[in-house]
Amino acid sequence: MFGRTGGAPTFAMGIAHMFAQAVGSRASLSIWYHFCHHVRMLFILTTVDAMTRAGRYLLQDISASLEALGRTESYPA
């Protein structure tokens, strides 16, 4: 764990150790470490994407109640 800063590498290394012990192979530790990092990044990216879409939908619903912004065929709106 030396040379690693932050909680994400520590978390990935801990999960990788558990998976490597469950499989019974210490040689697969680096594969599990990278797998954990990828899963974490996918979770973050999909969460950010979902929240951005939800925010956009909310902004469209709120702005639709205003007369000028409710016309979606208008370019400025």
C-alpha positions as CSV (number, residue, x, y, z in Angstrom):
1,M,0.0,0.0,0.0
2,F,3.0,2.3,0.0
3,G,3.0,5.0,-2.7
4,R,-0.8,4.9,-3.1
5,T,-2.7,8.0,-2.0
6,G,-6.4,8.3,-1.5
7,G,-9.1,5.9,-0.6
8,A,-9.9,4.6,-4.1
9,P,-6.6,2.6,-4.5
10,T,-6.8,1.3,-1.0
11,F,-10.4,0.2,-1.5
12,A,-9.5,-1.5,-4.8
13,M,-6.5,-3.2,-3.3
14,G,-8.6,-4.5,-0.4
15,I,-11.3,-5.9,-2.7
16,A,-8.6,-7.4,-5.0
17,H,-7.0,-9.2,-2.0
18,M,-10.4,-10.7,-1.1
19,F,-11.1,-11.8,-4.6
20,A,-7.6,-13.2,-5.1
21,Q,-8.0,-15.2,-1.8
22,A,-11.4,-16.5,-2.8
23,V,-10.0,-17.8,-6.1
24,G,-6.9,-19.0,-4.4
25,S,-4.3,-17.4,-6.6
26,R,-2.0,-14.5,-5.6
27,A,-0.9,-14.3,-9.2
28,S,-4.2,-12.8,-10.2
29,L,-4.0,-10.0,-7.7
30,S,-3.1,-7.3,-10.3
31,I,-5.9,-8.4,-12.5
32,W,-8.4,-8.1,-9.7
33,Y,-6.9,-4.7,-8.7
34,H,-7.5,-3.3,-12.2
35,F,-10.9,-4.9,-12.4
36,C,-11.9,-3.2,-9.1
37,H,-10.7,0.1,-10.5
38,H,-12.7,-0.3,-13.7
39,V,-15.9,-1.3,-11.8
40,R,-15.5,1.8,-9.5
41,M,-15.0,4.1,-12.5
42,L,-18.0,2.6,-14.3
43,F,-20.2,3.2,-11.2
44,I,-19.1,6.8,-10.9
45,L,-19.5,7.5,-14.6
46,T,-23.0,6.0,-14.8
47,T,-24.1,7.8,-11.6
48,V,-22.9,11.1,-12.9
49,D,-24.6,10.4,-16.3
50,A,-27.9,9.5,-14.6
51,M,-27.8,12.6,-12.3
52,T,-27.0,14.9,-15.3
53,R,-30.0,13.5,-17.2
54,A,-32.3,13.8,-14.2
55,G,-31.1,17.4,-13.7
56,R,-31.7,18.2,-17.4
57,Y,-35.2,16.7,-17.2
58,L,-36.0,18.8,-14.1
59,L,-34.6,21.9,-15.7
60,Q,-36.8,21.3,-18.8
61,D,-39.9,20.7,-16.7
62,I,-39.3,23.9,-14.6
63,S,-38.5,26.0,-17.7
64,A,-41.6,24.6,-19.5
65,S,-43.8,26.4,-17.0
66,L,-42.4,29.7,-18.2
67,E,-44.1,31.1,-21.3
68,A,-41.0,32.1,-23.2
69,L,-39.0,28.9,-22.5
70,G,-41.9,26.6,-22.9
71,R,-41.8,26.7,-26.7
72,T,-39.4,23.9,-27.6
73,E,-39.4,24.7,-31.3
74,S,-37.9,28.1,-30.6
75,Y,-34.0,28.1,-31.0
76,P,-33.3,30.5,-28.0
77,A,-35.6,28.5,-25.7
